[in-house]
Amino acid sequence: MKSRRGLSELIGTLIALPLIIAAIGATVYFGRGFYLRAALEDTASVGARWASTSLSGQQGCAQALEAMRRTLRGYYINPDGARITVRAEEVWGRGLFARISVSYRLDQRSVPIFGPLLGSPTVSVSYATPIDQFNARHSEEGWSQCSG
C-alpha cells in the first residue's frame, strides 16, 4: 500500500467487486426464472397430451395431474407448490379443447441484490390442445374440471 499502483488496484477492485456481485445476482435471478418457465411449459404440454387423449374426462384429469406432478419432480421442483388446473373449453366453435394452466411462485429472496429488490415472482403458463374425439370418449358432460 505504499505505492500509488497498489492503491489504484485496491480502488479498482472495490469498484469492480459490486459490479461482479450484481452480474452474478442477475444471472442467478433470471436464470432460475427461465428454468422454471421452461419446466412449466413442458409440464403443461405433458398434461395437455394426457388430458386430451384419455378415455374419459375424469380419467383425463387424474392422468394429467399425475403426469404433471411427475414432470415437475423430474425438474427437481416441488409439485406441491404448483397450482394446476385442467379444464375443457369450447374454442371459437372448433370443438372441445383441454386447457392446462400451471403457475408457481418462485422464492427468490436468497438471491443477492435482485432477490430482495425484485421479490418472488409467480410464473404462469397455459396450454391448450384439441380433445381427440375419435380416440377419446369425451363429451362436454363427461368432462370435469380438476386442479391440484
DRENVODO-746827 format. One record per residue (C-alpha): x, y, z; residue number from 1. Coordinates in Angstrom, 2 decimals, decimal comma, padded with zeros to 5 digits. Layout:
<sites>
        xx        yy        zz   seq
         X         Y         Z   NUM
...
</sites>
This chain:
<sites>
        xx        yy        zz   seq
    000,00    000,00    000,00     1
    002,99    002,29   -000,02     2
    002,90    002,79   -003,78     3
    000,30    004,50   -005,92     4
   -000,05    001,38   -008,02     5
   -001,23   -000,69   -005,03     6
   -003,74    001,98   -004,06     7
   -005,16    002,21   -007,58     8
   -005,52   -001,59   -007,75     9
   -007,36   -001,56   -004,43    10
   -009,72    001,16   -005,63    11
   -010,28   -000,69   -008,93    12
   -011,11   -003,88   -007,02    13
   -013,51   -002,05   -004,70    14
   -015,30   -000,57   -007,71    15
   -015,41   -003,83   -009,71    16
   -016,49   -006,13   -006,87    17
   -020,07   -004,79   -006,51    18
   -020,49   -004,93   -010,29    19
   -019,37   -008,56   -010,35    20
   -021,72   -009,44   -007,48    21
   -024,59   -007,65   -009,28    22
   -023,85   -009,54   -012,51    23
   -023,83   -012,87   -010,67    24
   -027,07   -011,97   -008,84    25
   -028,81   -011,01   -012,10    26
   -027,66   -014,22   -013,77    27
   -028,93   -016,37   -010,91    28
   -032,22   -014,46   -010,56    29
   -033,19   -014,51   -014,22    30
   -031,67   -017,94   -014,85    31
   -033,86   -019,52   -012,18    32
   -036,89   -017,78   -013,68    33
   -036,16   -019,01   -017,20    34
   -035,52   -022,55   -015,91    35
   -038,86   -022,55   -014,08    36
   -040,65   -021,18   -017,16    37
   -039,21   -023,97   -019,35    38
   -040,17   -026,59   -016,76    39
   -043,74   -025,26   -016,52    40
   -044,11   -025,18   -020,32    41
   -043,02   -028,81   -020,52    42
   -045,32   -029,70   -017,64    43
   -048,32   -028,03   -019,30    44
   -047,69   -029,74   -022,64    45
   -047,39   -033,16   -020,97    46
   -050,62   -032,55   -019,05    47
   -052,44   -031,42   -022,19    48
   -051,37   -034,55   -024,04    49
   -052,67   -036,81   -021,28    50
   -055,88   -034,85   -020,79    51
   -056,79   -034,77   -024,48    52
   -056,27   -038,48   -025,26    53
   -057,68   -040,22   -022,17    54
   -060,74   -042,40   -022,25    55
   -062,90   -040,15   -020,08    56
   -062,90   -036,65   -018,67    57
   -062,42   -037,76   -015,08    58
   -059,64   -040,14   -016,03    59
   -058,06   -037,47   -018,24    60
   -057,89   -035,01   -015,36    61
   -056,42   -037,56   -012,98    62
   -053,85   -038,77   -015,52    63
   -052,90   -035,22   -016,50    64
   -052,38   -034,19   -012,87    65
   -050,23   -037,22   -012,12    66
   -048,15   -036,76   -015,29    67
   -047,60   -033,08   -014,48    68
   -046,53   -033,85   -010,92    69
   -044,02   -036,40   -012,21    70
   -042,70   -033,93   -014,78    71
   -042,16   -031,27   -012,10    72
   -040,34   -033,80   -009,91    73
   -038,13   -034,59   -012,91    74
   -037,11   -030,93   -012,96    75
   -036,48   -031,03   -009,17    76
   -039,41   -028,72   -008,49    77
   -041,75   -029,47   -005,60    78
   -045,15   -030,20   -007,22    79
   -046,96   -029,23   -004,00    80
   -046,07   -025,59   -004,69    81
   -047,63   -025,61   -008,17    82
   -051,19   -024,53   -008,88    83
   -052,51   -026,75   -011,68    84
   -055,88   -026,51   -013,41    85
   -057,25   -028,87   -016,08    86
   -060,50   -027,91   -017,79    87
   -062,34   -028,33   -021,06    88
   -063,44   -025,34   -023,08    89
   -065,10   -024,66   -026,39    90
   -062,81   -022,60   -028,63    91
   -064,49   -020,45   -031,30    92
   -066,82   -023,23   -032,40    93
   -063,91   -025,50   -033,30    94
   -064,69   -028,16   -030,75    95
   -063,63   -029,05   -027,26    96
   -060,11   -028,20   -026,10    97
   -058,24   -029,27   -022,97    98
   -056,86   -026,11   -021,29    99
   -054,00   -026,69   -018,87   100
   -052,83   -023,88   -016,58   101
   -049,79   -024,18   -014,32   102
   -048,44   -021,48   -012,03   103
   -045,67   -021,50   -009,45   104
   -044,38   -018,85   -007,06   105
   -040,59   -018,83   -007,22   106
   -038,91   -017,90   -003,95   107
   -036,06   -015,60   -004,95   108
   -035,36   -013,94   -001,58   109
   -031,99   -015,67   -001,19   110
   -030,59   -014,31   -004,48   111
   -028,11   -011,50   -003,75   112
   -029,22   -007,94   -004,59   113
   -032,03   -008,85   -007,02   114
   -033,95   -011,20   -004,70   115
   -034,82   -008,60   -002,06   116
   -035,10   -005,88   -004,70   117
   -037,45   -007,60   -007,20   118
   -039,15   -010,10   -004,89   119
   -040,57   -013,54   -005,63   120
   -042,37   -013,69   -008,99   121
   -045,20   -016,02   -009,93   122
   -044,57   -017,77   -013,24   123
   -047,68   -018,91   -015,13   124
   -048,11   -021,00   -018,26   125
   -051,25   -022,03   -020,11   126
   -051,53   -024,60   -022,89   127
   -054,50   -025,80   -024,93   128
   -054,82   -028,77   -027,21   129
   -057,85   -030,19   -029,04   130
   -059,50   -033,19   -027,46   131
   -059,33   -036,14   -029,81   132
   -063,00   -037,06   -030,21   133
   -062,20   -040,28   -032,12   134
   -059,51   -041,64   -029,83   135
   -061,09   -040,40   -026,59   136
   -064,66   -040,84   -025,41   137
   -065,08   -037,31   -024,11   138
   -068,30   -035,45   -024,11   139
   -068,96   -031,99   -022,75   140
   -070,97   -033,51   -019,90   141
   -068,32   -036,13   -019,18   142
   -065,51   -033,66   -018,72   143
   -064,90   -032,35   -015,24   144
   -062,54   -029,60   -014,21   145
   -059,87   -030,60   -011,75   146
   -057,00   -028,90   -010,03   147
   -054,08   -029,85   -007,90   148
</sites>
